[in-house]
Amino acid sequence: MLHKQILDNLSNAVVMLDDNLVIDYMNPAAEMLFEASVRQLRKKRIDEWFSDRQTDLQILAEARDSGHPLTRREAKMRSQTNHELTVDYSINPVPLQQRTFLLIEFQARDRLMRIEREEELLSRHETARMLVRGLAHEIKNPLGGIRGAAQLLERELTDPSLHDYTRVIIEEADRLRNLVDRLLGPRQLPKIEAVNIHAILERVASLIDAESAGQVKIQRDYDPSIPEFEGDPEQLIQATLNIMRNGMQVLQDADIAEPQIKLRTRALRQITLGSEKHRLVCSVEIIDNGPGIPDEMLSKIFYPMVSGNPQGSGLGLSIAQSIINQHQGLIECTTEPGHTCFQLFIPLERNHDTVR
C-alpha cells in the first residue's frame, strides 16, 4: 500500500498504537531507534519503554480520549538493548473502525545533538586547517630564500671552516620545511582501492607490538561481517597508527600496571556524520586503559600543535582527522580515567543523502 511505503521510507520513527496503547505498526526508522524489530515489539504496550512511565502513559491516554494532537519534548525512553534515549514525540489520534488509533512520530534528540556536535567539530577542524595552511605557505616562501642564500654564500666562502655555519642554516631551513610539510598534512589525494579494515588494524597492531616490545597488550573484538570498502590503505594505516601510537605512549608514560589497547569494529546503519547521512558505516574503536585526557584539552586534541606529551609534535591526531575526513568520515573521542576511546567512522558506501 502507498501509505505504508511512504511511512517505511521516512527518516523519522513512526509508531501506530491501537486504543489499548499496544504497538500495531513500526516503520524501519522506529525499529532502528528502539533497536528491535516490529516482530519483537508488536502487541506490546508502548509505555513499557518510557522511563517516566506514569507521565507518558497519561499523555497517551489523554490524546486517545480527547482526540486532540499532543506533543512532548525531551522524553526519556529505553531501547530494547537498554540504551537510554532522549526523544521528542508528537501524537496524532486517528479514528478508524470505531476505534481511536494513535500515530506517534518520534524524533531522537540524541541524534540531533550528535549532528550539531559533529558539525561543530568538523567546522573547527577545517578552520584550524585553513589557518595552518595559510601560515605554512607564508613560512615556506622565505625559508626557500634563506636556504638558497646560504647555498650561494657557501660557494663564495674561501675558508672551509666557515662552511659549518652555512650548513647549520641549510639544515635548520630543511628541518623547518619538513615541519611545515607535516603541518600541511597529506599532500596527495587518496589512492583509492579495495580496503579490508581488519588487515589495516592487524598491520598497525604488529607495529605497535614491536615498538612497545610486547609490553602493551592488544585485544581484538572484530565484526567479521564488515565488507571491504574503497579507501587509501597507506593513509588509513597512518591515521590508525597515529592514534594507537599516542595511546601506547600515554600508557608507557603513566606506568600503567597492565597496559592494554582494545580494537573493536562494528558495522553501523543509518549514521549521520556532520551533514551527511550514510546507509552503512564502519566503526573502529581504539580504546586504551590510560589515565584519560584532561577536560580542558579534550576539545583541542585535533588541533595542530596541541599535545599532552612534552616530547610530542601535536600533529598526529590532526593528521589522522584530516585523513579520515578525506574518506568522508570522522573521528570522535570520549574519555574518563581508565578508558579513552577514539572512534573512527568511515562510510562503507559512496552513496549518501544530505541532511538539511
C-alpha positions in Angstrom: 0.0 0.0 0.0 1.2 3.5 -0.8 0.8 5.0 2.7 2.8 2.1 4.2 5.6 2.6 1.6 5.7 6.3 2.4 6.0 5.6 6.2 8.6 2.9 5.6 10.8 5.4 3.8 10.6 8.2 6.4 13.8 9.1 8.3 11.8 9.8 11.5 10.5 7.0 13.6 6.7 6.4 13.3 4.7 4.0 15.6 1.0 3.2 15.3 -0.8 2.2 18.6 -4.3 0.8 19.0 -6.7 2.0 21.5 -5.1 -0.1 24.2 -1.8 1.6 23.5 -0.4 -1.6 22.1 2.1 -1.4 19.1 0.4 -2.2 15.9 2.9 -0.9 13.4 6.5 0.5 13.4 8.5 1.8 10.4 12.1 0.8 9.9 13.3 4.1 11.4 11.4 3.2 14.6 13.0 -0.3 14.6 16.5 1.3 14.5 15.6 3.8 17.2 14.3 1.1 19.6 16.9 -1.4 18.5 14.3 -4.1 17.9 12.1 -5.4 15.1 8.4 -4.9 14.8 8.0 -8.7 15.3 9.6 -8.3 18.8 7.6 -5.3 19.9 4.2 -5.8 18.2 1.4 -6.4 20.6 3.4 -4.9 23.4 2.4 -1.7 25.2 4.4 1.3 24.3 4.5 2.7 27.8 6.9 -0.1 28.8 9.7 1.8 27.0 9.2 5.1 28.7 11.4 5.9 31.8 8.7 8.2 33.3 6.0 5.7 32.6 3.2 7.3 34.5 3.6 10.7 32.9 3.8 9.5 29.4 1.0 7.0 29.8 -1.2 9.8 31.0 -0.3 11.9 27.9 -1.0 9.0 25.6 -4.4 8.3 27.2 -5.3 11.9 27.1 -4.6 12.2 23.4 -6.6 9.0 22.8 -9.6 10.1 24.9 -9.7 13.7 23.7 -8.9 13.1 20.1 -6.6 16.1 20.1 -2.9 16.0 19.0 -0.3 16.4 21.7 3.5 16.9 21.8 6.0 16.1 24.4 9.6 17.3 24.5 12.7 15.5 25.7 11.0 12.4 27.0 13.3 9.7 28.3 13.0 6.2 26.8 14.9 2.9 26.8 15.6 0.8 23.8 15.3 -3.0 23.6 19.0 -3.2 24.4 18.5 -0.8 27.4 20.2 2.2 25.9 18.7 5.5 27.2 17.1 7.7 24.5 16.0 11.3 24.6 13.2 11.9 22.2 10.6 14.5 21.2 7.3 12.9 20.1 4.0 14.1 18.6 0.8 12.2 18.9 -2.0 12.3 16.3 -5.2 10.4 17.1 -6.6 8.6 14.1 -10.3 7.4 14.2 -10.6 4.1 12.5 -13.3 1.5 12.6 -14.9 3.0 15.6 -11.6 2.9 17.5 -9.0 5.6 18.1 -5.5 4.7 17.0 -2.5 6.9 17.9 0.1 7.7 15.2 3.2 8.8 17.1 6.2 10.4 15.4 9.5 10.2 17.4 12.4 12.5 16.8 15.6 11.4 18.6 17.2 14.4 20.3 20.4 12.4 20.9 20.8 12.2 17.1 20.2 15.9 16.6 22.7 16.8 19.4 25.2 14.5 17.9 24.8 16.1 14.4 25.3 19.5 16.0 28.4 18.3 17.8 29.9 16.7 14.8 29.2 19.7 12.6 31.0 21.9 15.1 33.9 19.5 15.3 34.3 19.4 11.5 33.9 23.2 11.3 36.6 23.8 14.0 39.0 21.3 12.3 38.5 22.9 8.9 39.1 26.4 10.3 42.2 25.4 12.1 43.5 23.5 9.0 42.9 26.6 6.8 44.7 28.8 9.3 47.7 26.4 9.5 47.8 26.1 5.7 48.0 29.9 5.3 50.7 30.2 7.9 52.7 27.3 6.4 52.7 28.8 3.0 53.9 32.1 4.4 56.7 30.4 6.2 57.8 28.2 3.3 58.4 31.1 0.9 61.1 32.9 3.0 62.6 29.5 4.0 63.4 28.8 0.4 65.1 32.2 0.1 67.1 31.7 3.2 68.3 28.2 2.1 69.2 29.4 -1.4 71.1 32.4 0.0 73.0 30.1 2.4 74.0 27.8 -0.5 75.3 30.8 -2.6 77.2 32.1 0.4 78.8 28.7 1.0 80.1 28.7 -2.6 81.7 32.2 -2.1 83.4 31.4 1.2 87.1 30.5 0.7 87.6 29.5 4.3 86.3 25.9 4.7 85.9 26.3 8.5 83.1 28.8 7.8 81.1 26.2 5.9 79.9 24.8 9.2 77.8 27.9 9.8 76.2 27.8 6.3 75.5 24.1 6.8 73.6 24.9 10.1 71.5 27.5 8.2 70.7 25.0 5.4 69.9 22.1 7.8 67.7 24.2 10.0 65.8 25.5 7.0 65.3 21.9 5.8 64.1 21.0 9.3 61.6 23.8 9.4 60.4 22.9 5.8 59.8 19.3 6.9 57.8 20.6 9.9 55.7 22.8 7.7 55.1 19.9 5.3 53.8 17.8 8.3 51.6 20.7 9.4 50.0 20.7 5.9 49.1 17.0 6.3 48.6 14.6 3.4 49.5 16.4 0.2 48.3 13.8 -2.2 44.8 12.7 -3.0 43.9 9.2 -1.6 44.9 6.3 -3.8 41.6 4.5 -3.9 41.5 0.7 -3.8 39.6 -2.0 -2.0 40.4 -1.9 1.7 39.9 -4.6 4.4 39.8 -2.7 7.7 40.9 -5.7 9.7 44.1 -6.1 7.6 44.8 -2.4 8.3 44.3 -2.9 12.0 46.4 -6.0 12.1 49.3 -4.2 10.3 49.2 -1.4 12.8 48.9 -3.8 15.8 52.0 -5.6 14.7 53.9 -2.2 14.5 52.7 -1.2 18.0 53.6 -4.6 19.4 57.1 -4.2 18.0 57.5 -0.6 19.2 56.3 -1.5 22.7 58.4 -4.7 22.8 55.2 -6.6 23.6 54.6 -4.6 26.8 51.2 -3.2 25.6 48.6 -5.9 25.3 46.4 -5.6 22.2 42.9 -7.1 22.4 40.7 -7.6 19.4 36.9 -7.6 19.0 36.2 -7.7 15.3 33.0 -7.8 13.4 33.7 -10.2 10.5 30.6 -9.0 8.6 32.2 -5.7 7.7 32.8 -5.7 3.9 35.7 -4.2 2.0 35.3 -0.5 1.1 37.1 2.0 -1.1 39.9 3.8 0.5 43.7 4.5 0.6 45.3 1.8 2.7 48.5 3.7 3.4 46.7 6.7 4.6 44.4 4.7 6.8 47.4 2.8 8.3 48.9 6.2 9.1 45.8 7.6 10.7 45.3 4.4 12.8 49.0 4.3 13.7 49.0 7.9 14.9 46.1 7.2 17.3 47.4 3.8 18.6 51.0 5.2 19.0 49.6 8.1 21.1 47.8 5.6 23.3 50.9 3.5 23.6 53.0 6.5 24.7 50.4 7.6 27.2 50.3 4.1 28.7 54.1 3.9 28.9 54.4 7.4 30.5 51.6 6.7 33.0 53.3 3.5 34.0 50.0 1.5 33.9 50.3 -1.9 35.6 48.6 -3.8 32.8 48.6 -1.5 29.8 46.3 -2.5 27.0 44.7 -1.2 23.8 41.5 -2.7 22.5 40.5 -2.7 18.9 36.8 -3.1 18.2 35.0 -2.9 14.9 31.3 -2.7 14.1 29.1 -2.1 11.1 26.6 0.7 11.9 23.5 1.6 9.8 21.9 5.0 9.0 24.6 7.1 10.7 24.8 10.8 10.2 28.3 12.3 10.1 28.2 16.1 10.0 25.5 16.9 7.4 25.8 13.6 5.6 23.6 10.6 6.2 25.2 7.3 5.4 23.4 4.0 5.0 26.3 1.9 6.3 29.4 3.0 8.3 32.4 1.1 9.6 33.1 2.0 13.2 36.6 1.4 14.6 37.1 2.0 18.3 40.7 2.3 19.7 40.4 2.0 23.5 43.2 2.3 26.0 43.1 2.0 29.8 45.3 5.0 30.4 44.6 7.9 32.8 42.3 9.7 30.3 42.5 13.2 28.7 42.0 16.3 30.8 38.7 18.1 30.1 40.4 21.3 29.2 42.3 19.5 26.4 39.6 17.3 25.1 38.1 19.9 22.8 41.5 20.8 21.4 43.1 17.4 20.7 42.5 17.5 17.0 44.1 21.0 16.6 47.6 21.1 15.1 50.5 21.6 17.6 48.3 20.6 20.6 49.8 17.7 22.6 49.7 16.5 26.2 53.1 14.9 25.7 56.1 17.2 26.2 58.0 15.3 23.5 55.1 15.1 21.1 54.7 17.3 18.0 50.9 17.7 18.4 50.4 16.7 14.7 49.4 13.0 14.9 45.7 13.4 15.8 45.3 16.4 13.5 46.7 14.4 10.5 44.6 11.4 11.5 41.4 13.5 11.5 42.4 15.0 8.1 42.9 11.5 6.6 39.5 10.2 7.9 37.9 13.4 6.6 39.3 12.7 3.2 37.5 9.4 3.4 34.2 11.3 4.2 34.5 10.1 7.8 35.1 11.5 11.2 37.0 10.7 14.5 35.4 11.3 17.9 36.9 10.9 21.3 35.4 10.1 24.7 37.4 9.8 27.8 37.4 9.1 31.5 40.1 7.7 33.8 40.9 4.2 32.8 39.0 4.4 29.5 39.8 6.6 26.5 38.1 5.7 23.2 38.9 7.2 19.8 36.1 6.1 17.4 36.7 6.3 13.7 33.6 6.4 11.4 34.3 5.5 7.8 31.4 5.2 5.3 31.3 1.9 3.6 29.2 3.2 0.7 29.8 6.2 -1.5 26.0 6.9 -1.9 24.6 9.1 0.8 21.9 11.7 1.5 22.5 15.2 2.7 20.8 16.1 5.9 19.4 19.6 5.8 
